[in-house]
Amino acid sequence: MLMLGLDPSVDRARLSQVESTEVDAARVSATQPKRPLEETNQVESTEVDAARVSAQLKRRLEETNHDMEPTPRVRILQRPDQRQDRQELEVLERAVLLLQAESATKEVHDNDLFLHKQLADHRAKLELLELQNNSLKEQVNTLTKEGFDLHAILAASQSQQEEMSSMHSSVAAHLLELQGKVGLGNEQVHCLQQSLEQMKGERDYFKEQLGNPVPLQQLSSLSAKLTNLRRVMHEGGRALDECIAALELKPGEQLSETKAACVIF
């Protein structure tokens, strides 16, 4: 194992190598582009660790140079190839530290880029979802308005249906009334026909009896029959006129519900 402080030339060479490594690290740090705060802190922490190791090495070199004197035997152990290997090992260690710092910085930078990309993708998806949500809200509003319109149309249709049902009931009542009047008119017409037949028979009878004297009682009875016949004919004619007036339209008159029902009947 290589011992420290046994050869002043080796100590000076090692110190020069450490200082050169620090200068290289400072130059690399200065030429690197500005990084985010987390990456900068990580690099600074690595540089602080390197500076602390360098300070410890300098202090140990100084203490060794003051406390120990090299002996020929120790100098024999410190062969030039060993010193060179030690120097190369230290250079490699510094290079490894720098590479690790740069690798960590690059990894953090790549992670930052990846996170920014994911954030942009999530924002785009969120905007798309907001657009879809607004479209769905418009569709819901349209359907709600159409639903209100359909409810209004349905209410109007139900009202019209109730009016038609009421009108149908009224027409049916008028139809029954007209049917009764028509039936009464038919009965009166039948009575008039019978009365006419009876009058024809009595007229023929009177013609046959013209040559014979007519008793006063028979004349009174005949006068009463004629008066009754006139009354029946008058009532029948009036009922018949009412039926005809109900079944026929006058010039310029509109067809009412009652007359329409009569026409249907």
MODELLER restraints for C-alpha pairs under 7 A, 6 or more apart:
rsr = mdl.restraints
at = mdl.atoms
rsr.add(forms.Gaussian(group=physical.xy_distance, feature=features.Distance(at['CA:4:A'], at['CA:61:A']), mean=6.83, stdev=0.5))
rsr.add(forms.Gaussian(group=physical.xy_distance, feature=features.Distance(at['CA:4:A'], at['CA:64:A']), mean=6.90, stdev=0.5))
rsr.add(forms.Gaussian(group=physical.xy_distance, feature=features.Distance(at['CA:5:A'], at['CA:11:A']), mean=6.26, stdev=0.5))
rsr.add(forms.Gaussian(group=physical.xy_distance, feature=features.Distance(at['CA:5:A'], at['CA:61:A']), mean=5.81, stdev=0.5))
rsr.add(forms.Gaussian(group=physical.xy_distance, feature=features.Distance(at['CA:5:A'], at['CA:64:A']), mean=4.68, stdev=0.5))
rsr.add(forms.Gaussian(group=physical.xy_distance, feature=features.Distance(at['CA:5:A'], at['CA:65:A']), mean=5.44, stdev=0.5))
rsr.add(forms.Gaussian(group=physical.xy_distance, feature=features.Distance(at['CA:6:A'], at['CA:69:A']), mean=6.82, stdev=0.5))
rsr.add(forms.Gaussian(group=physical.xy_distance, feature=features.Distance(at['CA:6:A'], at['CA:70:A']), mean=4.93, stdev=0.5))
rsr.add(forms.Gaussian(group=physical.xy_distance, feature=features.Distance(at['CA:6:A'], at['CA:74:A']), mean=6.91, stdev=0.5))
rsr.add(forms.Gaussian(group=physical.xy_distance, feature=features.Distance(at['CA:7:A'], at['CA:70:A']), mean=6.32, stdev=0.5))
rsr.add(forms.Gaussian(group=physical.xy_distance, feature=features.Distance(at['CA:11:A'], at['CA:61:A']), mean=6.47, stdev=0.5))
rsr.add(forms.Gaussian(group=physical.xy_distance, feature=features.Distance(at['CA:14:A'], at['CA:87:A']), mean=6.73, stdev=0.5))
rsr.add(forms.Gaussian(group=physical.xy_distance, feature=features.Distance(at['CA:15:A'], at['CA:58:A']), mean=6.87, stdev=0.5))
rsr.add(forms.Gaussian(group=physical.xy_distance, feature=features.Distance(at['CA:18:A'], at['CA:54:A']), mean=6.68, stdev=0.5))
rsr.add(forms.Gaussian(group=physical.xy_distance, feature=features.Distance(at['CA:39:A'], at['CA:105:A']), mean=5.55, stdev=0.5))
rsr.add(forms.Gaussian(group=physical.xy_distance, feature=features.Distance(at['CA:39:A'], at['CA:108:A']), mean=6.62, stdev=0.5))
rsr.add(forms.Gaussian(group=physical.xy_distance, feature=features.Distance(at['CA:43:A'], at['CA:101:A']), mean=6.10, stdev=0.5))
rsr.add(forms.Gaussian(group=physical.xy_distance, feature=features.Distance(at['CA:46:A'], at['CA:101:A']), mean=6.89, stdev=0.5))
rsr.add(forms.Gaussian(group=physical.xy_distance, feature=features.Distance(at['CA:171:A'], at['CA:257:A']), mean=6.08, stdev=0.5))
rsr.add(forms.Gaussian(group=physical.xy_distance, feature=features.Distance(at['CA:171:A'], at['CA:258:A']), mean=6.19, stdev=0.5))
rsr.add(forms.Gaussian(group=physical.xy_distance, feature=features.Distance(at['CA:171:A'], at['CA:261:A']), mean=6.16, stdev=0.5))
rsr.add(forms.Gaussian(group=physical.xy_distance, feature=features.Distance(at['CA:174:A'], at['CA:258:A']), mean=5.61, stdev=0.5))
rsr.add(forms.Gaussian(group=physical.xy_distance, feature=features.Distance(at['CA:175:A'], at['CA:258:A']), mean=6.91, stdev=0.5))
rsr.add(forms.Gaussian(group=physical.xy_distance, feature=features.Distance(at['CA:175:A'], at['CA:261:A']), mean=5.58, stdev=0.5))
rsr.add(forms.Gaussian(group=physical.xy_distance, feature=features.Distance(at['CA:175:A'], at['CA:262:A']), mean=6.24, stdev=0.5))
rsr.add(forms.Gaussian(group=physical.xy_distance, feature=features.Distance(at['CA:178:A'], at['CA:262:A']), mean=6.72, stdev=0.5))
rsr.add(forms.Gaussian(group=physical.xy_distance, feature=features.Distance(at['CA:182:A'], at['CA:243:A']), mean=6.30, stdev=0.5))
rsr.add(forms.Gaussian(group=physical.xy_distance, feature=features.Distance(at['CA:185:A'], at['CA:236:A']), mean=6.82, stdev=0.5))
rsr.add(forms.Gaussian(group=physical.xy_distance, feature=features.Distance(at['CA:185:A'], at['CA:239:A']), mean=5.65, stdev=0.5))
rsr.add(forms.Gaussian(group=physical.xy_distance, feature=features.Distance(at['CA:185:A'], at['CA:240:A']), mean=5.75, stdev=0.5))
rsr.add(forms.Gaussian(group=physical.xy_distance, feature=features.Distance(at['CA:188:A'], at['CA:236:A']), mean=5.16, stdev=0.5))
rsr.add(forms.Gaussian(group=physical.xy_distance, feature=features.Distance(at['CA:189:A'], at['CA:236:A']), mean=6.21, stdev=0.5))
rsr.add(forms.Gaussian(group=physical.xy_distance, feature=features.Distance(at['CA:192:A'], at['CA:232:A']), mean=6.95, stdev=0.5))
rsr.add(forms.Gaussian(group=physical.xy_distance, feature=features.Distance(at['CA:192:A'], at['CA:233:A']), mean=6.06, stdev=0.5))
rsr.add(forms.Gaussian(group=physical.xy_distance, feature=features.Distance(at['CA:192:A'], at['CA:236:A']), mean=6.97, stdev=0.5))
rsr.add(forms.Gaussian(group=physical.xy_distance, feature=features.Distance(at['CA:195:A'], at['CA:229:A']), mean=6.61, stdev=0.5))
rsr.add(forms.Gaussian(group=physical.xy_distance, feature=features.Distance(at['CA:246:A'], at['CA:259:A']), mean=5.86, stdev=0.5))
rsr.add(forms.Gaussian(group=physical.xy_distance, feature=features.Distance(at['CA:247:A'], at['CA:259:A']), mean=6.02, stdev=0.5))
rsr.add(forms.Gaussian(group=physical.xy_distance, feature=features.Distance(at['CA:247:A'], at['CA:262:A']), mean=5.87, stdev=0.5))
rsr.add(forms.Gaussian(group=physical.xy_distance, feature=features.Distance(at['CA:247:A'], at['CA:263:A']), mean=6.14, stdev=0.5))
